[in-house]
Amino acid sequence: MRRLLPFALLLVSTAAIASPTDTLIAKLLGPTPVLDDLRELTDSVGGRPTGSPAMDKAIDWAMTRLKAAGADAVRAETYTAPRNWIARVETADVTSPRYDAQPAERNQLRVAAMPFSPSTPTAGLDAEVVDVGKGDAKGFAKAKGKWALVHTEPMRSVDDLFAEYLATPPIVANAKKAGAAGILWMSNRSHRLLYRHNATLDGSMSPVPAAMIEREGAERLVRLIEAGKRVTVRITLAVDVQEHAQDRNVVAEITGREKPDEVILLGAHLDSWDLGRGALDNGCNAALAIDVLRQLAVLAKAGQRPRRTIRVVLFSGEELGLYGSWQDARVHRADLDKLRAVVIYDEGTGRTTGFSLGGRGELGPVVDRALAPVAGFGPFVHTTDAFVGTDNYDYLLEGVPNLVANQDGPPYLPDYHAESDTFDKVDQRELKANAAIAGALVWGLADADGPPAPRQTRAQVQATLKATGLDQQMKTFAMWDEYATGKRGRN
């Protein structure tokens, strides 16, 4: 905490003349229950797939915490999701060549179903494995009726992560066209580490079963095939698919003193995948949002409120397809002219380096003014990119000014969606710093004389999509038609 201590002491020493922003920052940097909250969420609740009993428990836990924090209003808002997907059984055995001199478990592979994969037959799907390389159409030429083993490169950067997502839709399409029995996706992490990687990105079901398999085991299969061996594998997947499911977001508010109907939203998704315990993705930022509201409530009790209302939303369904934020934007569409800005945290506890402005460069100076009280944690360098990937997306499509915290990727990537996403991976110092930055930003936006920027018209949104290349991402991920037909986005 040494980097934080001088700044916190300076704010405390000037408490008699401190602004509400400085007081808020000092409180967030001081002793708070944020780590206790995160420890309980991760260690006692654990991984939280939307639709699971664990997610229901997490929602109840979050509402209890927000009420105890002193929010003016706390509620759970129910919406209908296209479908929930939960893995139940995930096993894999190499059935040929079989090495009977080894214990039976030595012929097993570590495996995780890819979200939106269908189940296999109850007894498993036993088929030959064909090496399809990177998964282009040529690689699938001999994949009919076989497991298609897809190669990956080790993940070293955020660009690698997005490249893997971008590669997925055409690979699944090639598997369907070739009549493959299913897809075996090589883990991009070593030491047999598994993670969840969606087979589809639009919430539709994959046309073939798909499973992530351990990198070392996959590379062994490749070597056996190259040696001329006929390799067969039996994969057993049982998944629970809940159609038209009823899911919930958690909402809490601190009411503004002058313009209570105008809102600044601080959001983080509460759901996670289940291989790990959802600490970095995204329990830490759910705890951050709760702690920001907690300290805002302390100020409100002392008579210090921002001009506008600050709303905290803990979304469900983010991992499934941004369901919670999509439905929040859809259900509250009539009120979006009063939603002045959305701020999202969703990259673990990496240092905040600035904010993605969703293609709207005019937001940069506004954000810098709000961040001035925490400039010592910078420098903050903002980007004008826009992407499919977290809960700002549907607000962007609705024309609402939206910000996503840009955070250092290296501390986050190795554990992304993985078994290793546990409390011990959390950078406690940076979590506190990020809370102070988030608090300063939302207070600055909520207390400013005017809104940060106007809501965009549909034509302006469309120009933003084109200028940032987001329209091409949407087409790649099969999400363009939803926007083009008005199912998502401003009409």
N, C-alpha and C positions, 0 to 999 in steps of 0.2 A: 504493500500500500504506500510505499515511500513516494512514488510519483504523485499520488493524490494528496498526501498529508499537507504539504505547504500550501496548496491551493485551498484546502478545506480550512486550515487554520487562519489564513488571510480573511476568508469570508466570515468566519466566526468572530474574529477580532474586530471586525467592522460591523457587527450585527446591529449596533445602535443606529447606523445610517444605511444599512443594507436595503436594497430594493427587494421586492417580493421574489424576483428571479434569483438574486444572490442567496436569499434565505432558502429558497427551494433547492438550489444547487448544493448548499452547505448541508442540508438535511439528507439529500440523496448520497452525498459522499461520506456522511457520518454513519454511525451504527444504525442499521435498519434490519428488518427480518428477511431481506431479499434472499439471502443464502439459505436460511432455514426453510423458506417457502420452496425454493428450488430443490433442496434436499428431500423434502417430504414428497413433492410431486414426482421426482424421479425414483427415489428409493422405495417409496410406499405405494405409489400408483403405477409407475413404470411406463412402458410403451403403451401408446394410446391410439390405436387405429379407430377412425371414426366408425361408429356403430357397435363398438365393442363395450363390454361391461367396464373395462378400464377407462374408456373415454367418458362414459356416464359418470363414473366416480370422479374423474378429473373436473368435469363441469360442475358437479356439486361442490367439490373442493374449492374451485375458483370463486364460485358465488359466495361461499362462506368467507373466504379471504377478503373479497371486495366489500362485503357488508361490514366485516370487522374493521376494514381500513377506513370506513367512514364516508363512503360514497353517498351522494345525494339520492341516487337511484341505482338499483341493481336488478337485472332481469335476464332470463334466458329467452331467446327468441327462436322459435321453432320454424323450420323450413323443410320443404320436400326436396331431397337430393335425387339425382337420376339413379344412382345405385351406390351402395357401400360394398366393399370387397375386403374379406378377412381370410387369411390363410389358417388352415386347421392342421393339415398333415403334409409334411414335406420330407420325402426320403428318396435316396438314389443308390442303386447297386450296379456295379459293373458285372454283367452276367457272362461276358465273354471278351477276352480270355480270362478264365477264372483260375486263380492261383490257390489251390486247395491246401498247399503247404503253409499258407498264412491263415491266421484266425479270420473268421467270416467277416468281421468288421473291417478288415483291411481291404475288402472289396467294395466298401461303401464310399460314397462321395458326400461331402457336405453340400447341401443344396437349399435354396430358398426360392419359393414360387415368385414369379414376377407379377406384381399387381395387375389385375384384370386378365390374368391367365384363367382359362377354364380348368376344371378338374380333369384328371385322367380317369380311366376306368378304376374301379375300386381296387382291383388287384395290381394296378400299375400299368404303365405303357412300356413294354419291352421291345426295343427296336434297335437296328443298326445305327451307328453314328457315322456321319459323313462330315468331313472338315470343309466348311464353306468359306473359310478365310474371313474377310471383312464383311461378308454377307451380301455381295452384289449378285445380280442375276446370273452371271456366269458361275459363281460359286455354288449356286443352288441347282445347277443343271442336273445333278445326280442325287438330289435330296428327296425324291418322291418316296413317301412311306418311311422316311428315316428321321432320326434326330439330327438336326442341323447344328453343328458346333460353330459358334461365332467367336472370332478372335477379337480381343480388345487390347488397347495400349494402356500401360500403367497411367493412372490419373495423377497429374502433377500440378494442375492449375484449374482455375474456374473455366477457362476456355476448353480444357479437356472435358470437363463435366458437361458443358453445353454441347460439345461436339458429340458426346455419347447420346444425349437426348435427341439431337438432330438426326443421328444415324438410325434411330430405332424405327420410326414409321416405315421407311422403305425396306428395311430388313424384314419386318413383319409382313409387309405386302409381298415381298419375294417368297417368303415361306408359304404363304397362302397360295400364290400362283403356282409354285412348284409342287404343291401337294405334300409338303413335308409333314412328318408325324408331329413335330414340335421343334422348339428352339432351345438349345443349351447355350446360355450366355456366359462367357468366361468372365469371372470377377476381374475388375481392373485393379484389385488390391491383393498384395501377397499375404503370406502367412495364413492361408486358408480363410481369410476374412470375407464374410458375406455381407451384402447390403441389399436393400430393396431398390429395384430399378423397374419403373413402370413399363409394361409391354405396350400399353397405349397411353396417350396423353390427353385424350378428349373424353375419357370416362367410358368409352365403348369396350366391349369384351374382345379380347384377342381371338382371332379365328383359329389359333392352334395353341396347345399348352406351351408354356414358356417357363423356364427355370434358370436361375442364376446358379452356377456351380463354382466351387473353389478353383482358384487359378492354378495351383499346383496340380490338382487332379485333372483339370482340363488339359494342361500342357502334357501330362503323361498320356492321356488319350491320343493327343496329336502325334506323339512319338510312336505309339503303338500302331497307329494308322499308317504313318510314314514307313514303318518297318514291314508293312504288308499284312498286318494282323486284321482280322475281321473283329471289330469292336462293337459290342452291344451293351446297352444300358437300360435298366428298368427304373423309370421315374414314377413315383406315386405322389400325386398332389390332390388334396381335398380342400376346396375353398368354399366359403360361405358368401353367396352373392345376395344382397338385400336390395330388391328393386323398389324404387319410389320410397326410399327410406325417410323416416322422420329424424332429422338431425337438429342440433341446437348450437347457436352462438351464445356467448356470455357478453353482456353489455353493462357498463357502469358509467356514471357521469358525475362530474362536478359542474354545477350550473353556473353560467356566466352572470356577471353582475349587471351588465348593460344590454347585451344582445344574446339573451339565453337561447334564442331560436337559431343562432348561427353556431356552427360546430366545427371544431378541430378534432379529428379522429386519430388516436394512437392505437395501432393494431399490431397483433402478433398471433400466429396460429397456435392453438393449444394442442391440436392433434399431433401424432407422430406415428412413424412405423414402429413395429413391435420387436425387431431383432435386438435393438438396444433398449435404452430407457428414456430416449427422447430428451436428453439434457441440452445438447447444443442445437438440436433441430426439433423443437424450438422452445423447449421448456425454459431456458434461460431468459428468453425475451418475453415470454408470458409472465415470468416472475418480475422482469424489469417493468413491464407495463403496470402490473399490480402495485409495485413499489412507487412508481411515479404517481399513480392515483392516490396512494396512501399519504404521500407527503403533500400533494395538492389539497387533500382533505384537512390536513393539519393547518395549512395556511387559511383555508376557507373558514375553519372554526375560529381562527383569530381575526376574521373579517377581511382577509385578503383573497380576492377572487379575480380572475382575468375577465376581460370584457365579454368574451365568448365562452360558450360551454366547451369543456374538454371531455371527450367521450373515449373511453377505452373499450375496444372490442377484442375478445379472444375468439378467434374463428375456429370452427371445425371444418373438416373436409378439405383442407388445403392440399394434403398429399394426394387426394383422389382426383383433383381437378379444380382447385380453387373454389370449391362449392360454397363455403360459408360466406366469403366475400362477394361472390357472384350473386347469391341470393339476397344478401344484405343490400347490395346496390339495386337489385331488381325490386325488392319489396318496398324499399324507401325511395324509389325513383322520383316520386312527387316532391320529395323534400331535398333533392340533391342540389338545387340552387342555393340552399342554405348550408350545405356541407362545404366549408371553405377550403379545407385541405385534408389530405390523408397522409399519415406518416407510418411506414411499416418497418419493423425490425425482424429480420429472418436469416441472419448469417452467423449464428453462434455468438461467441464472446470475442471475436476478433476486434481489433481497434477500429473505431469509426473514423474513416478517412475522408468522409464527405457524404454527399447524398446524390443518388440518381434522380434526375429531375423529370423523368418521363418524357423527354423530348422537348421540354419547355425551358429554354435558357433564361427566360425572363424571371424565373423563380430564383436564380442564383443570388442576386443582391438581397432579396427578401430573406432568404435562408441565412445569408451571412450576417444580416442585422440581428436576427434572432439568436444566432450562435455567438455573437460578440462576447457575452459574459463567460463563455467557456472556450474562448479562442486559444487559451493556453494548452488545450488538449489537441490543438491542430498541429500543422496547418490542415484545413479542410479544403479539399479539391473536389468540386462537383462534376458530375458527368451528365450528358444530355441523352444518354441511351434510354431505350425502352425495350422491355422483354417480357416474354411469357415465363413466369417462374414463381411469382409470389402474389400476395393478396392486394397489391395495388392495381392489378391488371384490369379488373372490371370497372374500377373508378376511373382509370385512364380512358377506357372505352366510353365512359359516360361524360367525359370532358372535365372531370373534377381534378384540380391541381393535386398531384400525388408525388410523394417522396419515398424513396427506399434507401435505408442506410447502406452505404458502401462500407464494407468491413474487410479487414485483412483476411484473405482466403486460406493461407497455409495452416493456421491452427484449426480450421473448420473442416477442410476437405477430407482428411484421412478417415474421419469418423462419420461422414455424411451418410445418413440412412443405414448406418452399419451397426453390427453387434457391439462395437466399441463405443457407441455414443452414450456415455455414462457420466455421472456427476464429477468424477475425478478429472475429466477432460476440461472442465470449466475453468477459464481464467478469471479468478474472483476479482482481481484488481480491475481488469478491463470491463467486467460486468458493471462494477460500480461507476466507472468513468462513463460508460455508455448510457447508464441511467441518468447521470447528470446532464449529458449532452441531449438526450431525448427530452428530459424535463425542461431544459432551457429552450429547446426548439418549439415544443408545443405551447409553452407559456408565451414565448415571443410572438408566435403566430396568433394565439388566442387574444392577446392583449394589445395587438397593433391597432393603429387608428383605422386602417382599412383592411380588406381581405388581401391575401397574397397575390392573387391573380383571378381574372374572371373565369367562369366555367366556359369551356369551349363548346361551340356548336358542333353538329355532326360533321359538317364540311371541314371544320378546323381539326377535329379528331382524325378524320380521314387523311388530311395533309400530314399530321403528325405521324400516323402509322407509316405512310410512305417515306417520309423524310428519315425516319429512324430505322427503316427496314423491318419494323415489327409486323407489317402486313405479310412479309414473306415467312417469318416465323409462324404466324398464325396459319398460313396455308400448309406449311410443312407439318404442323401438329394437328391438322384437320380441325382447326378452330375458326377458320375464316368464314365458313358458311353461317355459323351462328351469328356472327357480326353482320354479314351481308344481308341476312334475312330479318335482322332486327331482334333476334332471340337474345342477343347480348349487345350491350352498348346503347348509346343515345339514339333515339329515333328521330 
